[in-house]
């Protein structure tokens, strides 16, 4: 794991767009997102409610991940070197 004192929970992927959790906070957020998404799909009564809750969860998770990613999100083509 990387130094968690810098305040970032994720590091950007080497290729493409997105991030990978590197601290316990990042992993907790990711696991919490998956659990809540599974509960929404299995426990909510209809598709409209499921879709609404899933969209809200995805938006919230993505916004937090972007804010907590070292270097931000952008398209990456791998290390140049």
N, C-alpha and C positions, 0 to 999 in steps of 0.2 A: 504494500500500500504506500501511497505517496504521503508527503508531509501534509497533514490535515490542518496545520496552523495557517495556511494561506487563505482559508475561507471557501475554497472551491471543493465541490463534491464530485465533479465529473471532469474528465479530460476528453478533448475532441477525438473522434475517430481519425485514423490516418488516411482513409479513403472515403470519399462521399461526405455526407452530412450526418451529424448526430454526435452522441457522446457515450462514454462508458463510465459507470460509477467506480470511484477509486477510494471512497471513504465509507465508514459505516453509515453516515447520514445519507449518502447517495444510494447505497444498497437498501437502506430502510425505506427511502422514498420509492424506489423501484418496486420492491416487494409489496409495499403498501398499495401502490397503484395497481399491481396485478391482482391482489386480493380483493380490493374494492371493485375492480372491473368484473371479476368473476362473480362476486356477490350481486352486482347490478344485473348481470345477465341471467343468473339463476333465480333471484328472489323477487325481482320486480314483475308486476302482473302483465304488462303488455309491451309491445315493441316500441311504442312511442316513448314511454318512460325509460326503457332500457337505452334507447338511442340518445335521449336527452342527457341522461346521467353519464353515459360513456363519453359523449362529446365534451361535457364539462370536465370530466376527469382527465381526458386527453389534453385539453387546453391547459388546465392547471398544471399537470405534470410537465408538459412541454415548456411552459413559461418558467417554472422553477428550474428545470434542467438547463435552459438557456442562460438564465441569470447566474447559475452556480457552476457553469463550465469555464474552466481556465482557457482564456483566449477567445471565448465566444464561439458561435456557430457560423460556419461558412463552408462552402464546398472545398474539399481538400483532395489533392492528387497524390498524397504520400509525401514522404520526406524528400526534399531536394538536397542533394549533397554531393 
